[in-house]
Amino acid sequence: MNCDEFVELVTAFLDGTLDPDTEARFVEHISLCEGCERYLDQFRVTIAELGQLPPHSLTPQARDNLLTAFRDWHQRGQG
């Protein structure tokens, strides 16, 4: 599994919806890639923090900005 595939699967992993083979590859990747391990940890923190916000409290622009920040952060980590 490469980092791009990992990023695409993070939410499915956190939701527990990966098939067993894909989950095993995902977990193996985390053990080998410090950048993706940090990405997953940060994703978990963000979910925990945003989970405390009232529903629909993010504007579409704020949501887009947050998603862009995650993408940019991950790409910098690959540098």
N, CA, C and O atoms as a GROMACS GRO file, in nm:
protein
  316
    1MET      N    1   0.085  -0.117   0.000
    1MET     CA    2   0.000   0.000   0.000
    1MET      C    3   0.090   0.123   0.000
    1MET      O    4   0.189   0.129   0.073
    2ASN      N    5   0.055   0.221  -0.082
    2ASN     CA    6   0.130   0.346  -0.080
    2ASN      C    7   0.052   0.452  -0.001
    2ASN      O    8  -0.062   0.429   0.040
    3CYS      N    9   0.115   0.565   0.020
    3CYS     CA   10   0.056   0.670   0.104
    3CYS      C   11  -0.073   0.726   0.045
    3CYS      O   12  -0.166   0.757   0.120
    4ASP      N   13  -0.081   0.739  -0.086
    4ASP     CA   14  -0.204   0.790  -0.148
    4ASP      C   15  -0.322   0.697  -0.121
    4ASP      O   16  -0.432   0.743  -0.088
    5GLU      N   17  -0.299   0.567  -0.135
    5GLU     CA   18  -0.406   0.471  -0.108
    5GLU      C   19  -0.444   0.475   0.040
    5GLU      O   20  -0.562   0.466   0.075
    6PHE      N   21  -0.343   0.487   0.126
    6PHE     CA   22  -0.368   0.497   0.270
    6PHE      C   23  -0.462   0.612   0.300
    6PHE      O   24  -0.560   0.595   0.372
    7VAL      N   25  -0.432   0.730   0.248
    7VAL     CA   26  -0.514   0.849   0.274
    7VAL      C   27  -0.657   0.828   0.228
    7VAL      O   28  -0.751   0.870   0.295
    8GLU      N   29  -0.675   0.762   0.115
    8GLU     CA   30  -0.809   0.737   0.063
    8GLU      C   31  -0.888   0.642   0.153
    8GLU      O   32  -1.011   0.645   0.153
    9LEU      N   33  -0.818   0.559   0.230
    9LEU     CA   34  -0.885   0.457   0.311
    9LEU      C   35  -0.899   0.493   0.458
    9LEU      O   36  -0.958   0.415   0.534
   10VAL      N   37  -0.847   0.608   0.501
   10VAL     CA   38  -0.848   0.644   0.643
   10VAL      C   39  -0.988   0.641   0.701
   10VAL      O   40  -1.009   0.581   0.807
   11THR      N   41  -1.084   0.703   0.638
   11THR     CA   42  -1.218   0.708   0.696
   11THR      C   43  -1.281   0.569   0.701
   11THR      O   44  -1.350   0.536   0.798
   12ALA      N   45  -1.259   0.488   0.599
   12ALA     CA   46  -1.313   0.351   0.601
   12ALA      C   47  -1.249   0.271   0.714
   12ALA      O   48  -1.316   0.192   0.780
   13PHE      N   49  -1.120   0.292   0.737
   13PHE     CA   50  -1.053   0.223   0.848
   13PHE      C   51  -1.114   0.265   0.981
   13PHE      O   52  -1.147   0.181   1.064
   14LEU      N   53  -1.130   0.395   1.000
   14LEU     CA   54  -1.186   0.445   1.125
   14LEU      C   55  -1.332   0.401   1.145
   14LEU      O   56  -1.377   0.385   1.258
   15ASP      N   57  -1.403   0.384   1.035
   15ASP     CA   58  -1.542   0.337   1.042
   15ASP      C   59  -1.551   0.185   1.058
   15ASP      O   60  -1.659   0.131   1.083
   16GLY      N   61  -1.437   0.116   1.044
   16GLY     CA   62  -1.437  -0.030   1.055
   16GLY      C   63  -1.498  -0.101   0.938
   16GLY      O   64  -1.553  -0.211   0.952
   17THR      N   65  -1.490  -0.039   0.819
   17THR     CA   66  -1.556  -0.097   0.702
   17THR      C   67  -1.460  -0.156   0.599
   17THR      O   68  -1.502  -0.196   0.491
   18LEU      N   69  -1.331  -0.163   0.632
   18LEU     CA   70  -1.236  -0.224   0.539
   18LEU      C   71  -1.249  -0.376   0.545
   18LEU      O   72  -1.275  -0.434   0.651
   19ASP      N   73  -1.230  -0.440   0.430
   19ASP     CA   74  -1.227  -0.586   0.432
   19ASP      C   75  -1.099  -0.631   0.503
   19ASP      O   76  -1.004  -0.553   0.511
   20PRO      N   77  -1.094  -0.752   0.554
   20PRO     CA   78  -0.980  -0.796   0.635
   20PRO      C   79  -0.844  -0.783   0.565
   20PRO      O   80  -0.746  -0.744   0.629
   21ASP      N   81  -0.837  -0.815   0.437
   21ASP     CA   82  -0.709  -0.805   0.366
   21ASP      C   83  -0.662  -0.661   0.354
   21ASP      O   84  -0.544  -0.630   0.376
   22THR      N   85  -0.754  -0.572   0.320
   22THR     CA   86  -0.719  -0.431   0.307
   22THR      C   87  -0.682  -0.372   0.442
   22THR      O   88  -0.588  -0.293   0.452
   23GLU      N   89  -0.754  -0.411   0.546
   23GLU     CA   90  -0.721  -0.362   0.680
   23GLU      C   91  -0.581  -0.408   0.722
   23GLU      O   92  -0.507  -0.331   0.782
   24ALA      N   93  -0.546  -0.530   0.690
   24ALA     CA   94  -0.412  -0.580   0.724
   24ALA      C   95  -0.305  -0.500   0.651
   24ALA      O   96  -0.203  -0.466   0.710
   25ARG      N   97  -0.328  -0.468   0.523
   25ARG     CA   98  -0.232  -0.386   0.447
   25ARG      C   99  -0.225  -0.245   0.506
   25ARG      O  100  -0.117  -0.186   0.514
   26PHE      N  101  -0.338  -0.191   0.546
   26PHE     CA  102  -0.345  -0.058   0.605
   26PHE      C  103  -0.262  -0.054   0.734
   26PHE      O  104  -0.180   0.036   0.753
   27VAL      N  105  -0.285  -0.151   0.822
   27VAL     CA  106  -0.213  -0.156   0.950
   27VAL      C  107  -0.063  -0.177   0.927
   27VAL      O  108   0.020  -0.119   0.996
   28GLU      N  109  -0.030  -0.261   0.829
   28GLU     CA  110   0.111  -0.281   0.797
   28GLU      C  111   0.176  -0.150   0.751
   28GLU      O  112   0.288  -0.118   0.789
   29HIS      N  113   0.103  -0.074   0.668
   29HIS     CA  114   0.156   0.054   0.620
   29HIS      C  115   0.183   0.150   0.736
   29HIS      O  116   0.286   0.217   0.738
   30ILE      N  117   0.089   0.156   0.831
   30ILE     CA  118   0.108   0.243   0.948
   30ILE      C  119   0.237   0.206   1.021
   30ILE      O  120   0.311   0.294   1.067
   31SER      N  121   0.264   0.076   1.032
   31SER     CA  122   0.382   0.032   1.106
   31SER      C  123   0.512   0.068   1.034
   31SER      O  124   0.618   0.073   1.096
   32LEU      N  125   0.504   0.094   0.905
   32LEU     CA  126   0.623   0.123   0.826
   32LEU      C  127   0.638   0.270   0.789
   32LEU      O  128   0.747   0.313   0.750
   33CYS      N  129   0.531   0.348   0.801
   33CYS     CA  130   0.532   0.486   0.752
   33CYS      C  131   0.498   0.584   0.865
   33CYS      O  132   0.382   0.597   0.903
   34GLU      N  133   0.598   0.649   0.916
   34GLU     CA  134   0.578   0.742   1.027
   34GLU      C  135   0.487   0.858   0.988
   34GLU      O  136   0.406   0.904   1.069
   35GLY      N  137   0.498   0.906   0.865
   35GLY     CA  138   0.414   1.016   0.819
   35GLY      C  139   0.267   0.980   0.818
   35GLY      O  140   0.184   1.061   0.860
   36CYS      N  141   0.234   0.862   0.772
   36CYS     CA  142   0.094   0.820   0.770
   36CYS      C  143   0.044   0.789   0.911
   36CYS      O  144  -0.074   0.809   0.940
   37GLU      N  145   0.131   0.740   0.996
   37GLU     CA  146   0.091   0.719   1.136
   37GLU      C  147   0.053   0.852   1.201
   37GLU      O  148  -0.048   0.861   1.271
   38ARG      N  149   0.134   0.956   1.176
   38ARG     CA  150   0.102   1.089   1.229
   38ARG      C  151  -0.028   1.141   1.167
   38ARG      O  152  -0.111   1.201   1.236
   39TYR      N  153  -0.045   1.119   1.038
   39TYR     CA  154  -0.166   1.163   0.969
   39TYR      C  155  -0.289   1.100   1.033
   39TYR      O  156  -0.388   1.169   1.060
   40LEU      N  157  -0.285   0.969   1.058
   40LEU     CA  158  -0.397   0.900   1.119
   40LEU      C  159  -0.424   0.954   1.260
   40LEU      O  160  -0.539   0.977   1.297
   41ASP      N  161  -0.318   0.976   1.337
   41ASP     CA  162  -0.335   1.031   1.472
   41ASP      C  163  -0.400   1.169   1.466
   41ASP      O  164  -0.491   1.199   1.544
   42GLN      N  165  -0.354   1.253   1.374
   42GLN     CA  166  -0.411   1.387   1.361
   42GLN      C  167  -0.556   1.381   1.316
   42GLN      O  168  -0.639   1.460   1.359
   43PHE      N  169  -0.585   1.287   1.229
   43PHE     CA  170  -0.723   1.269   1.182
   43PHE      C  171  -0.813   1.233   1.300
   43PHE      O  172  -0.923   1.286   1.312
   44ARG      N  173  -0.765   1.143   1.385
   44ARG     CA  174  -0.843   1.104   1.503
   44ARG      C  175  -0.867   1.222   1.597
   44ARG      O  176  -0.978   1.240   1.647
   45VAL      N  177  -0.765   1.303   1.619
   45VAL     CA  178  -0.779   1.420   1.705
   45VAL      C  179  -0.880   1.517   1.645
   45VAL      O  180  -0.966   1.569   1.716
   46THR      N  181  -0.871   1.539   1.516
   46THR     CA  182  -0.963   1.632   1.450
   46THR      C  183  -1.107   1.582   1.460
   46THR      O  184  -1.198   1.660   1.487
   47ILE      N  185  -1.127   1.453   1.438
   47ILE     CA  186  -1.262   1.397   1.450
   47ILE      C  187  -1.314   1.416   1.591
   47ILE      O  188  -1.430   1.453   1.610
   48ALA      N  189  -1.230   1.390   1.689
   48ALA     CA  190  -1.273   1.406   1.829
   48ALA      C  191  -1.311   1.550   1.858
   48ALA      O  192  -1.412   1.577   1.923
   49GLU      N  193  -1.230   1.644   1.810
   49GLU     CA  194  -1.258   1.786   1.834
   49GLU      C  195  -1.381   1.832   1.758
   49GLU      O  196  -1.466   1.901   1.814
   50LEU      N  197  -1.391   1.797   1.632
   50LEU     CA  198  -1.505   1.840   1.552
   50LEU      C  199  -1.634   1.771   1.594
   50LEU      O  200  -1.743   1.823   1.573
   51GLY      N  201  -1.620   1.653   1.653
   51GLY     CA  202  -1.737   1.582   1.700
   51GLY      C  203  -1.809   1.655   1.812
   51GLY      O  204  -1.925   1.625   1.842
   52GLN      N  205  -1.741   1.750   1.872
   52GLN     CA  206  -1.801   1.828   1.980
   52GLN      C  207  -1.872   1.952   1.928
   52GLN      O  208  -1.936   2.024   2.006
   53LEU      N  209  -1.863   1.978   1.800
   53LEU     CA  210  -1.930   2.094   1.741
   53LEU      C  211  -2.076   2.060   1.713
   53LEU      O  212  -2.109   1.946   1.682
   54PRO      N  213  -2.163   2.160   1.722
   54PRO     CA  214  -2.302   2.135   1.686
   54PRO      C  215  -2.313   2.099   1.537
   54PRO      O  216  -2.232   2.145   1.456
   55PRO      N  217  -2.410   2.016   1.499
   55PRO     CA  218  -2.426   1.979   1.358
   55PRO      C  219  -2.437   2.103   1.269
   55PRO      O  220  -2.499   2.203   1.305
   56HIS      N  221  -2.376   2.094   1.155
   56HIS     CA  222  -2.381   2.198   1.052
   56HIS      C  223  -2.320   2.330   1.098
   56HIS      O  224  -2.356   2.436   1.047
   57SER      N  225  -2.228   2.325   1.194
   57SER     CA  226  -2.166   2.449   1.242
   57SER      C  227  -2.053   2.495   1.152
   57SER      O  228  -2.009   2.610   1.161
   58LEU      N  229  -2.003   2.407   1.064
   58LEU     CA  230  -1.900   2.447   0.969
   58LEU      C  231  -1.966   2.495   0.840
   58LEU      O  232  -2.055   2.429   0.787
   59THR      N  233  -1.921   2.608   0.793
   59THR     CA  234  -1.968   2.654   0.663
   59THR      C  235  -1.904   2.567   0.556
   59THR      O  236  -1.802   2.503   0.583
   60PRO      N  237  -1.960   2.562   0.438
   60PRO     CA  238  -1.897   2.485   0.330
   60PRO      C  239  -1.752   2.532   0.304
   60PRO      O  240  -1.665   2.450   0.276
   61GLN      N  241  -1.728   2.661   0.313
   61GLN     CA  242  -1.592   2.714   0.292
   61GLN      C  243  -1.498   2.665   0.402
   61GLN      O  244  -1.384   2.627   0.373
   62ALA      N  245  -1.543   2.665   0.526
   62ALA     CA  246  -1.459   2.618   0.637
   62ALA      C  247  -1.428   2.470   0.620
   62ALA      O  248  -1.316   2.426   0.644
   63ARG      N  249  -1.527   2.392   0.578
   63ARG     CA  250  -1.506   2.250   0.554
   63ARG      C  251  -1.402   2.229   0.444
   63ARG      O  252  -1.312   2.148   0.459
   64ASP      N  253  -1.415   2.303   0.334
   64ASP     CA  254  -1.320   2.293   0.224
   64ASP      C  255  -1.179   2.332   0.269
   64ASP      O  256  -1.081   2.268   0.231
   65ASN      N  257  -1.170   2.437   0.349
   65ASN     CA  258  -1.040   2.481   0.400
   65ASN      C  259  -0.975   2.374   0.487
   65ASN      O  260  -0.855   2.350   0.479
   66LEU      N  261  -1.056   2.310   0.570
   66LEU     CA  262  -1.005   2.205   0.657
   66LEU      C  263  -0.955   2.086   0.575
   66LEU      O  264  -0.847   2.033   0.601
   67LEU      N  265  -1.033   2.044   0.477
   67LEU     CA  266  -0.990   1.933   0.391
   67LEU      C  267  -0.864   1.967   0.314
   67LEU      O  268  -0.776   1.882   0.299
   68THR      N  269  -0.853   2.089   0.265
   68THR     CA  270  -0.733   2.132   0.195
   68THR      C  271  -0.612   2.131   0.287
   68THR      O  272  -0.503   2.091   0.247
   69ALA      N  273  -0.631   2.176   0.411
   69ALA     CA  274  -0.520   2.176   0.507
   69ALA      C  275  -0.471   2.035   0.532
   69ALA      O  276  -0.350   2.013   0.542
   70PHE      N  277  -0.560   1.938   0.544
   70PHE     CA  278  -0.518   1.799   0.562
   70PHE      C  279  -0.442   1.748   0.442
   70PHE      O  280  -0.339   1.683   0.457
   71ARG      N  281  -0.490   1.777   0.323
   71ARG     CA  282  -0.420   1.732   0.202
   71ARG      C  283  -0.282   1.794   0.194
   71ARG      O  284  -0.184   1.726   0.165
   72ASP      N  285  -0.273   1.925   0.220
   72ASP     CA  286  -0.144   1.994   0.214
   72ASP      C  287  -0.049   1.941   0.321
   72ASP      O  288   0.069   1.922   0.294
   73TRP      N  289  -0.100   1.916   0.441
   73TRP     CA  290  -0.017   1.864   0.549
   73TRP      C  291   0.039   1.729   0.511
   73TRP      O  292   0.157   1.702   0.533
   74HIS      N  293  -0.045   1.643   0.453
   74HIS     CA  294   0.001   1.509   0.415
   74HIS      C  295   0.108   1.518   0.306
   74HIS      O  296   0.208   1.447   0.311
   75GLN      N  297   0.086   1.605   0.208
   75GLN     CA  298   0.183   1.618   0.098
   75GLN      C  299   0.316   1.670   0.148
   75GLN      O  300   0.421   1.627   0.101
   76ARG      N  301   0.314   1.762   0.244
   76ARG     CA  302   0.440   1.813   0.301
   76ARG      C  303   0.513   1.702   0.375
   76ARG      O  304   0.636   1.697   0.373
   77GLY      N  305   0.439   1.614   0.440
   77GLY     CA  306   0.499   1.503   0.513
   77GLY      C  307   0.567   1.402   0.421
   77GLY      O  308   0.654   1.327   0.464
   78GLN      N  309   0.527   1.401   0.294
   78GLN     CA  310   0.586   1.309   0.198
   78GLN      C  311   0.714   1.362   0.136
   78GLN      O  312   0.793   1.288   0.080
   79GLY      N  313   0.732   1.496   0.148
   79GLY     CA  314   0.839   1.569   0.084
   79GLY      C  315   0.970   1.510   0.091
   79GLY      O  316   1.066   1.566   0.038
   0.00000   0.00000   0.00000
